[in-house]
């Protein structure tokens, strides 16, 4: 064979050339992307610190109780009850009354039967401490707590002002009403009637479940919203 014939022969020795563009390349393995995770709840609900909000609510009610007690212990207010335990329970009644939750007095013996709800702060005249002071204690406390809670939210806060305020108010509200409900079993006192019968006084649970959730939902949300707007203003957003 001539050198020219040898050059025209294919590499496989058969004398035919193979077009490499027609040869199928083996498939290459590609990494499968995992499907995106789906969650029933929005991310803001899943990442919100619900337990911390509940703890803040418990602490807020404890501070409010101490403020009410101080108005009686070192302030001008007084309660005419001989037993210390009865006085401590009465401080709790006043705190519930400051949330507009009435005290329910129930009697069920042979001489007296029935129930009556009353709020000692309504229509109180000549009181050494005006009732408005007691009503302001939970309002001011919840606004301040809502603002402080929002301050320490930092970068984890929601991008929406309304959503963030609602989350803070709801989180604190759940802990607030749960603590108030538990307290309704603690702040119970036996009362004696003039006719000789006796009964029990305790916070009205139905009013408690409504008002002790609504108040933090409103005022803690306002405090959080104010702090949210202030943070945006100071950062130039």
Secondary structure, DSSP 8 states (H G I E B T S, - for coil): --HHHHHHS-TTSSS----GGGS----------------SS-HHHHHS-HHHHHHHHHHHHHHHHHHHHHHHHTSS-----SSHHHHHHHHHHHHHHHTT--EEEEEESSS-EEEEEE-TTTT--S-SS-HHHHHHHHHHHHHHHHHHHHHTTGGGS-S-HHHHHHHHHHHHHHHHHHHHHHHTTTSEEEEE-TTS-EEEEEE-HHHHHHHHHHHHHHHHHHHHHHHHHHHHHHTT-
